[in-house]
């Protein structure tokens, strides 16, 4: 992702089954809310603004 956006990405452990994408303190995607993992393009487009 850094190559496409210039943003460093960090993976942090959470609760079992949790998968959230957070940037600058803002929740961009939640597996719990959506019921699925995000597509890479979804995350990249949100990071790009």
N, CA, C, O and CB atoms as a CASP TS submission, in Angstrom:
PFRMAT TS
TARGET T0000
AUTHOR 0000-0000-0000
METHOD Language model
MODEL 1
PARENT N/A
ATOM      1  N   UNK     1       0.818  -1.193   0.000  1.00  0.00           N
ATOM      2  CA  UNK     1       0.000   0.000   0.000  1.00  0.00           C
ATOM      3  C   UNK     1       0.859   1.254   0.000  1.00  0.00           C
ATOM      4  O   UNK     1       0.475   2.282  -0.557  1.00  0.00           O
ATOM      5  CB  UNK     1      -0.929   0.000   1.195  1.00  0.00           C
ATOM      6  N   UNK     2       2.017   1.161   0.626  1.00  0.00           N
ATOM      7  CA  UNK     2       2.874   2.346   0.646  1.00  0.00           C
ATOM      8  C   UNK     2       3.266   2.739  -0.775  1.00  0.00           C
ATOM      9  O   UNK     2       3.372   3.925  -1.087  1.00  0.00           O
ATOM     10  CB  UNK     2       4.135   2.093   1.501  1.00  0.00           C
ATOM     11  N   UNK     3       3.480   1.755  -1.628  1.00  0.00           N
ATOM     12  CA  UNK     3       3.860   2.040  -3.008  1.00  0.00           C
ATOM     13  C   UNK     3       2.762   2.829  -3.730  1.00  0.00           C
ATOM     14  O   UNK     3       3.063   3.747  -4.493  1.00  0.00           O
ATOM     15  CB  UNK     3       4.154   0.732  -3.760  1.00  0.00           C
ATOM     16  N   UNK     4       1.494   2.480  -3.494  1.00  0.00           N
ATOM     17  CA  UNK     4       0.383   3.153  -4.166  1.00  0.00           C
ATOM     18  C   UNK     4      -0.011   4.474  -3.514  1.00  0.00           C
ATOM     19  O   UNK     4      -0.436   5.400  -4.206  1.00  0.00           O
ATOM     20  CB  UNK     4      -0.807   2.245  -4.198  1.00  0.00           C
ATOM     21  N   UNK     5       0.124   4.572  -2.187  1.00  0.00           N
ATOM     22  CA  UNK     5      -0.397   5.743  -1.477  1.00  0.00           C
ATOM     23  C   UNK     5       0.661   6.576  -0.770  1.00  0.00           C
ATOM     24  O   UNK     5       0.416   7.734  -0.433  1.00  0.00           O
ATOM     25  CB  UNK     5      -1.402   5.306  -0.482  1.00  0.00           C
ATOM     26  N   UNK     6       1.839   5.994  -0.541  1.00  0.00           N
ATOM     27  CA  UNK     6       2.862   6.686   0.229  1.00  0.00           C
ATOM     28  C   UNK     6       2.625   6.623   1.725  1.00  0.00           C
ATOM     29  O   UNK     6       3.322   7.286   2.492  1.00  0.00           O
ATOM     30  CB  UNK     6       2.939   8.112  -0.201  1.00  0.00           C
ATOM     31  N   UNK     7       1.652   5.837   2.146  1.00  0.00           N
ATOM     32  CA  UNK     7       1.276   5.722   3.555  1.00  0.00           C
ATOM     33  C   UNK     7       1.835   4.428   4.127  1.00  0.00           C
ATOM     34  O   UNK     7       1.681   3.363   3.528  1.00  0.00           O
ATOM     35  CB  UNK     7      -0.265   5.772   3.725  1.00  0.00           C
ATOM     36  N   UNK     8       2.489   4.516   5.295  1.00  0.00           N
ATOM     37  CA  UNK     8       2.959   3.322   5.987  1.00  0.00           C
ATOM     38  C   UNK     8       1.767   2.594   6.583  1.00  0.00           C
ATOM     39  O   UNK     8       0.854   3.218   7.125  1.00  0.00           O
ATOM     40  CB  UNK     8       3.990   3.682   7.086  1.00  0.00           C
ATOM     41  N   UNK     9       1.778   1.273   6.481  1.00  0.00           N
ATOM     42  CA  UNK     9       0.687   0.449   6.995  1.00  0.00           C
ATOM     43  C   UNK     9       1.225  -0.411   8.126  1.00  0.00           C
ATOM     44  O   UNK     9       2.312  -0.979   8.029  1.00  0.00           O
ATOM     45  CB  UNK     9       0.063  -0.435   5.870  1.00  0.00           C
ATOM     46  N   UNK    10       0.446  -0.499   9.206  1.00  0.00           N
ATOM     47  CA  UNK    10       0.811  -1.313  10.354  1.00  0.00           C
ATOM     48  C   UNK    10      -0.314  -2.289  10.642  1.00  0.00           C
ATOM     49  O   UNK    10      -1.489  -1.930  10.579  1.00  0.00           O
ATOM     50  CB  UNK    10       1.109  -0.435  11.592  1.00  0.00           C
ATOM     51  N   UNK    11       0.047  -3.520  10.957  1.00  0.00           N
ATOM     52  CA  UNK    11      -0.941  -4.521  11.349  1.00  0.00           C
ATOM     53  C   UNK    11      -0.874  -4.655  12.860  1.00  0.00           C
ATOM     54  O   UNK    11       0.204  -4.824  13.429  1.00  0.00           O
ATOM     55  CB  UNK    11      -0.687  -5.903  10.639  1.00  0.00           C
ATOM     56  N   UNK    12      -2.031  -4.580  13.509  1.00  0.00           N
ATOM     57  CA  UNK    12      -2.095  -4.692  14.963  1.00  0.00           C
ATOM     58  C   UNK    12      -3.092  -5.778  15.340  1.00  0.00           C
ATOM     59  O   UNK    12      -4.159  -5.887  14.735  1.00  0.00           O
ATOM     60  CB  UNK    12      -2.487  -3.338  15.611  1.00  0.00           C
ATOM     61  N   UNK    13      -2.746  -6.570  16.328  1.00  0.00           N
ATOM     62  CA  UNK    13      -3.633  -7.634  16.791  1.00  0.00           C
ATOM     63  C   UNK    13      -4.857  -7.041  17.469  1.00  0.00           C
ATOM     64  O   UNK    13      -4.777  -6.030  18.166  1.00  0.00           O
ATOM     65  CB  UNK    13      -2.896  -8.578  17.752  1.00  0.00           C
ATOM     66  N   UNK    14      -5.983  -7.690  17.248  1.00  0.00           N
ATOM     67  CA  UNK    14      -7.226  -7.271  17.885  1.00  0.00           C
ATOM     68  C   UNK    14      -7.932  -8.497  18.437  1.00  0.00           C
ATOM     69  O   UNK    14      -7.305  -9.527  18.688  1.00  0.00           O
ATOM     70  CB  UNK    14      -8.140  -6.507  16.888  1.00  0.00           C
ATOM     71  N   UNK    15      -9.224  -8.382  18.621  1.00  0.00           N
ATOM     72  CA  UNK    15     -10.025  -9.503  19.088  1.00  0.00           C
ATOM     73  C   UNK    15     -10.082 -10.572  18.001  1.00  0.00           C
ATOM     74  O   UNK    15      -9.855 -10.279  16.827  1.00  0.00           O
ATOM     75  CB  UNK    15     -11.451  -9.038  19.480  1.00  0.00           C
ATOM     76  N   UNK    16     -10.381 -11.793  18.385  1.00  0.00           N
ATOM     77  CA  UNK    16     -10.516 -12.885  17.428  1.00  0.00           C
ATOM     78  C   UNK    16     -11.600 -12.537  16.417  1.00  0.00           C
ATOM     79  O   UNK    16     -12.719 -12.191  16.793  1.00  0.00           O
ATOM     80  CB  UNK    16     -10.844 -14.217  18.147  1.00  0.00           C
ATOM     81  N   UNK    17     -11.265 -12.630  15.129  1.00  0.00           N
ATOM     82  CA  UNK    17     -12.229 -12.333  14.074  1.00  0.00           C
ATOM     83  C   UNK    17     -12.323 -10.866  13.707  1.00  0.00           C
ATOM     84  O   UNK    17     -13.054 -10.507  12.783  1.00  0.00           O
ATOM     85  CB  UNK    17     -13.563 -12.808  14.480  1.00  0.00           C
ATOM     86  N   UNK    18     -11.601 -10.017  14.408  1.00  0.00           N
ATOM     87  CA  UNK    18     -11.654  -8.578  14.140  1.00  0.00           C
ATOM     88  C   UNK    18     -10.722  -8.235  12.988  1.00  0.00           C
ATOM     89  O   UNK    18      -9.588  -8.711  12.934  1.00  0.00           O
ATOM     90  CB  UNK    18     -11.276  -7.764  15.403  1.00  0.00           C
ATOM     91  N   UNK    19     -11.205  -7.408  12.068  1.00  0.00           N
ATOM     92  CA  UNK    19     -10.369  -6.889  10.984  1.00  0.00           C
ATOM     93  C   UNK    19     -10.862  -5.496  10.659  1.00  0.00           C
ATOM     94  O   UNK    19     -11.855  -5.331   9.950  1.00  0.00           O
ATOM     95  CB  UNK    19     -10.409  -7.817   9.717  1.00  0.00           C
ATOM     96  N   UNK    20     -10.177  -4.502  11.171  1.00  0.00           N
ATOM     97  CA  UNK    20     -10.528  -3.104  10.941  1.00  0.00           C
ATOM     98  C   UNK    20      -9.404  -2.423  10.184  1.00  0.00           C
ATOM     99  O   UNK    20      -8.229  -2.725  10.395  1.00  0.00           O
ATOM    100  CB  UNK    20     -10.810  -2.372  12.277  1.00  0.00           C
ATOM    101  N   UNK    21      -9.763  -1.518   9.312  1.00  0.00           N
ATOM    102  CA  UNK    21      -8.788  -0.681   8.627  1.00  0.00           C
ATOM    103  C   UNK    21      -8.981   0.726   9.171  1.00  0.00           C
ATOM    104  O   UNK    21     -10.046   1.323   9.017  1.00  0.00           O
ATOM    105  CB  UNK    21      -8.956  -0.735   7.050  1.00  0.00           C
ATOM    106  N   UNK    22      -7.933   1.251   9.812  1.00  0.00           N
ATOM    107  CA  UNK    22      -7.991   2.559  10.455  1.00  0.00           C
ATOM    108  C   UNK    22      -6.845   3.413   9.918  1.00  0.00           C
ATOM    109  O   UNK    22      -5.706   2.953   9.840  1.00  0.00           O
ATOM    110  CB  UNK    22      -7.913   2.428  12.012  1.00  0.00           C
ATOM    111  N   UNK    23      -7.149   4.648   9.551  1.00  0.00           N
ATOM    112  CA  UNK    23      -6.123   5.592   9.099  1.00  0.00           C
ATOM    113  C   UNK    23      -6.341   6.918   9.806  1.00  0.00           C
ATOM    114  O   UNK    23      -7.446   7.460   9.798  1.00  0.00           O
ATOM    115  CB  UNK    23      -6.161   5.775   7.547  1.00  0.00           C
ATOM    116  N   UNK    24      -5.293   7.435  10.413  1.00  0.00           N
ATOM    117  CA  UNK    24      -5.365   8.703  11.146  1.00  0.00           C
ATOM    118  C   UNK    24      -6.507   8.721  12.153  1.00  0.00           C
ATOM    119  O   UNK    24      -7.163   9.746  12.341  1.00  0.00           O
ATOM    120  CB  UNK    24      -5.526   9.860  10.175  1.00  0.00           C
ATOM    121  N   UNK    25      -6.743   7.573  12.806  1.00  0.00           N
ATOM    122  CA  UNK    25      -7.782   7.473  13.814  1.00  0.00           C
ATOM    123  C   UNK    25      -9.186   7.309  13.273  1.00  0.00           C
ATOM    124  O   UNK    25     -10.137   7.232  14.050  1.00  0.00           O
ATOM    125  CB  UNK    25      -7.740   8.657  14.663  1.00  0.00           C
ATOM    126  N   UNK    26      -9.342   7.255  11.951  1.00  0.00           N
ATOM    127  CA  UNK    26     -10.662   7.126  11.327  1.00  0.00           C
ATOM    128  C   UNK    26     -10.856   5.697  10.825  1.00  0.00           C
ATOM    129  O   UNK    26     -10.011   5.163  10.107  1.00  0.00           O
ATOM    130  CB  UNK    26     -10.825   8.140  10.160  1.00  0.00           C
ATOM    131  N   UNK    27     -11.978   5.081  11.208  1.00  0.00           N
ATOM    132  CA  UNK    27     -12.300   3.731  10.767  1.00  0.00           C
ATOM    133  C   UNK    27     -12.728   3.760   9.305  1.00  0.00           C
ATOM    134  O   UNK    27     -13.739   4.372   8.960  1.00  0.00           O
ATOM    135  CB  UNK    27     -13.409   3.113  11.649  1.00  0.00           C
ATOM    136  N   UNK    28     -11.960   3.097   8.451  1.00  0.00           N
ATOM    137  CA  UNK    28     -12.273   3.056   7.022  1.00  0.00           C
ATOM    138  C   UNK    28     -13.063   1.813   6.640  1.00  0.00           C
ATOM    139  O   UNK    28     -13.873   1.842   5.714  1.00  0.00           O
ATOM    140  CB  UNK    28     -10.999   3.115   6.209  1.00  0.00           C
ATOM    141  N   UNK    29     -12.821   0.711   7.366  1.00  0.00           N
ATOM    142  CA  UNK    29     -13.518  -0.539   7.065  1.00  0.00           C
ATOM    143  C   UNK    29     -13.553  -1.399   8.309  1.00  0.00           C
ATOM    144  O   UNK    29     -12.577  -1.464   9.056  1.00  0.00           O
ATOM    145  CB  UNK    29     -12.839  -1.296   5.898  1.00  0.00           C
ATOM    146  N   UNK    30     -14.685  -2.063   8.534  1.00  0.00           N
ATOM    147  CA  UNK    30     -14.839  -2.984   9.653  1.00  0.00           C
ATOM    148  C   UNK    30     -15.440  -4.287   9.144  1.00  0.00           C
ATOM    149  O   UNK    30     -16.543  -4.301   8.598  1.00  0.00           O
ATOM    150  CB  UNK    30     -15.725  -2.366  10.770  1.00  0.00           C
ATOM    151  N   UNK    31     -14.705  -5.384   9.326  1.00  0.00           N
ATOM    152  CA  UNK    31     -15.228  -6.696   8.937  1.00  0.00           C
ATOM    153  C   UNK    31     -16.488  -7.023   9.728  1.00  0.00           C
ATOM    154  O   UNK    31     -17.417  -7.624   9.189  1.00  0.00           O
ATOM    155  CB  UNK    31     -14.164  -7.791   9.152  1.00  0.00           C
ATOM    156  N   UNK    32     -16.528  -6.637  10.994  1.00  0.00           N
ATOM    157  CA  UNK    32     -17.702  -6.915  11.824  1.00  0.00           C
ATOM    158  C   UNK    32     -18.932  -6.214  11.248  1.00  0.00           C
ATOM    159  O   UNK    32     -20.012  -6.803  11.197  1.00  0.00           O
ATOM    160  CB  UNK    32     -17.459  -6.465  13.286  1.00  0.00           C
ATOM    161  N   UNK    33     -18.780  -4.982  10.823  1.00  0.00           N
ATOM    162  CA  UNK    33     -19.897  -4.205  10.287  1.00  0.00           C
ATOM    163  C   UNK    33     -20.321  -4.698   8.904  1.00  0.00           C
ATOM    164  O   UNK    33     -21.514  -4.811   8.620  1.00  0.00           O
ATOM    165  CB  UNK    33     -19.522  -2.729  10.218  1.00  0.00           C
ATOM    166  N   UNK    34     -19.338  -4.994   8.041  1.00  0.00           N
ATOM    167  CA  UNK    34     -19.623  -5.366   6.653  1.00  0.00           C
ATOM    168  C   UNK    34     -19.852  -6.863   6.459  1.00  0.00           C
ATOM    169  O   UNK    34     -20.465  -7.279   5.475  1.00  0.00           O
ATOM    170  CB  UNK    34     -18.492  -4.922   5.772  1.00  0.00           C
ATOM    171  N   UNK    35     -19.356  -7.678   7.405  1.00  0.00           N
ATOM    172  CA  UNK    35     -19.526  -9.122   7.297  1.00  0.00           C
ATOM    173  C   UNK    35     -18.593  -9.777   6.285  1.00  0.00           C
ATOM    174  O   UNK    35     -18.848 -10.894   5.835  1.00  0.00           O
ATOM    175  CB  UNK    35     -20.938  -9.429   6.934  1.00  0.00           C
ATOM    176  N   UNK    36     -17.518  -9.088   5.927  1.00  0.00           N
ATOM    177  CA  UNK    36     -16.564  -9.611   4.946  1.00  0.00           C
ATOM    178  C   UNK    36     -15.257  -8.839   5.069  1.00  0.00           C
ATOM    179  O   UNK    36     -15.184  -7.803   5.729  1.00  0.00           O
ATOM    180  CB  UNK    36     -17.134  -9.510   3.494  1.00  0.00           C
ATOM    181  N   UNK    37     -14.235  -9.369   4.420  1.00  0.00           N
ATOM    182  CA  UNK    37     -12.967  -8.653   4.333  1.00  0.00           C
ATOM    183  C   UNK    37     -13.065  -7.627   3.209  1.00  0.00           C
ATOM    184  O   UNK    37     -13.829  -7.824   2.264  1.00  0.00           O
ATOM    185  CB  UNK    37     -11.777  -9.636   4.092  1.00  0.00           C
ATOM    186  N   UNK    38     -12.308  -6.538   3.294  1.00  0.00           N
ATOM    187  CA  UNK    38     -12.363  -5.527   2.241  1.00  0.00           C
ATOM    188  C   UNK    38     -11.585  -5.965   1.004  1.00  0.00           C
ATOM    189  O   UNK    38     -10.642  -6.751   1.097  1.00  0.00           O
ATOM    190  CB  UNK    38     -11.817  -4.197   2.757  1.00  0.00           C
ATOM    191  N   UNK    39     -11.985  -5.457  -0.135  1.00  0.00           N
ATOM    192  CA  UNK    39     -11.197  -5.615  -1.350  1.00  0.00           C
ATOM    193  C   UNK    39     -10.047  -4.614  -1.266  1.00  0.00           C
ATOM    194  O   UNK    39     -10.207  -3.532  -0.701  1.00  0.00           O
ATOM    195  CB  UNK    39     -12.074  -5.393  -2.651  1.00  0.00           C
ATOM    196  N   UNK    40      -8.904  -4.965  -1.818  1.00  0.00           N
ATOM    197  CA  UNK    40      -7.750  -4.063  -1.773  1.00  0.00           C
ATOM    198  C   UNK    40      -8.095  -2.711  -2.392  1.00  0.00           C
ATOM    199  O   UNK    40      -7.674  -1.668  -1.891  1.00  0.00           O
ATOM    200  CB  UNK    40      -6.548  -4.688  -2.503  1.00  0.00           C
ATOM    201  N   UNK    41      -8.859  -2.733  -3.478  1.00  0.00           N
ATOM    202  CA  UNK    41      -9.216  -1.483  -4.163  1.00  0.00           C
ATOM    203  C   UNK    41     -10.059  -0.570  -3.276  1.00  0.00           C
ATOM    204  O   UNK    41      -9.948   0.652  -3.376  1.00  0.00           O
ATOM    205  CB  UNK    41      -9.972  -1.787  -5.457  1.00  0.00           C
ATOM    206  N   UNK    42     -10.905  -1.143  -2.406  1.00  0.00           N
ATOM    207  CA  UNK    42     -11.713  -0.332  -1.489  1.00  0.00           C
ATOM    208  C   UNK    42     -10.822   0.448  -0.529  1.00  0.00           C
ATOM    209  O   UNK    42     -11.021   1.641  -0.302  1.00  0.00           O
ATOM    210  CB  UNK    42     -12.689  -1.221  -0.698  1.00  0.00           C
ATOM    211  N   UNK    43      -9.851  -0.240   0.020  1.00  0.00           N
ATOM    212  CA  UNK    43      -8.956   0.383   0.990  1.00  0.00           C
ATOM    213  C   UNK    43      -8.100   1.442   0.303  1.00  0.00           C
ATOM    214  O   UNK    43      -7.955   2.553   0.812  1.00  0.00           O
ATOM    215  CB  UNK    43      -8.061  -0.678   1.670  1.00  0.00           C
ATOM    216  N   UNK    44      -7.538   1.101  -0.845  1.00  0.00           N
ATOM    217  CA  UNK    44      -6.679   2.052  -1.557  1.00  0.00           C
ATOM    218  C   UNK    44      -7.436   3.308  -1.959  1.00  0.00           C
ATOM    219  O   UNK    44      -6.901   4.411  -1.849  1.00  0.00           O
ATOM    220  CB  UNK    44      -6.081   1.397  -2.792  1.00  0.00           C
ATOM    221  N   UNK    45      -8.672   3.159  -2.424  1.00  0.00           N
ATOM    222  CA  UNK    45      -9.432   4.343  -2.843  1.00  0.00           C
ATOM    223  C   UNK    45      -9.754   5.247  -1.659  1.00  0.00           C
ATOM    224  O   UNK    45      -9.748   6.470  -1.800  1.00  0.00           O
ATOM    225  CB  UNK    45     -10.728   3.925  -3.543  1.00  0.00           C
ATOM    226  N   UNK    46     -10.034   4.665  -0.496  1.00  0.00           N
ATOM    227  CA  UNK    46     -10.303   5.481   0.689  1.00  0.00           C
ATOM    228  C   UNK    46      -9.039   6.169   1.189  1.00  0.00           C
ATOM    229  O   UNK    46      -9.094   7.311   1.645  1.00  0.00           O
ATOM    230  CB  UNK    46     -10.903   4.621   1.801  1.00  0.00           C
ATOM    231  N   UNK    47      -7.914   5.492   1.108  1.00  0.00           N
ATOM    232  CA  UNK    47      -6.656   6.097   1.536  1.00  0.00           C
ATOM    233  C   UNK    47      -6.229   7.214   0.595  1.00  0.00           C
ATOM    234  O   UNK    47      -5.620   8.196   1.021  1.00  0.00           O
ATOM    235  CB  UNK    47      -5.562   5.040   1.618  1.00  0.00           C
ATOM    236  N   UNK    48      -6.549   7.061  -0.677  1.00  0.00           N
ATOM    237  CA  UNK    48      -6.177   8.068  -1.671  1.00  0.00           C
ATOM    238  C   UNK    48      -7.023   9.326  -1.533  1.00  0.00           C
ATOM    239  O   UNK    48      -6.643  10.400  -1.999  1.00  0.00           O
ATOM    240  CB  UNK    48      -6.317   7.500  -3.081  1.00  0.00           C
ATOM    241  N   UNK    49      -8.180   9.179  -0.885  1.00  0.00           N
ATOM    242  CA  UNK    49      -9.034  10.344  -0.655  1.00  0.00           C
ATOM    243  C   UNK    49     -10.049  10.443  -1.683  1.00  0.00           C
ATOM    244  O   UNK    49     -10.865  11.364  -1.658  1.00  0.00           O
ATOM    245  CB  UNK    49      -8.258  11.600  -0.611  1.00  0.00           C
TER
END
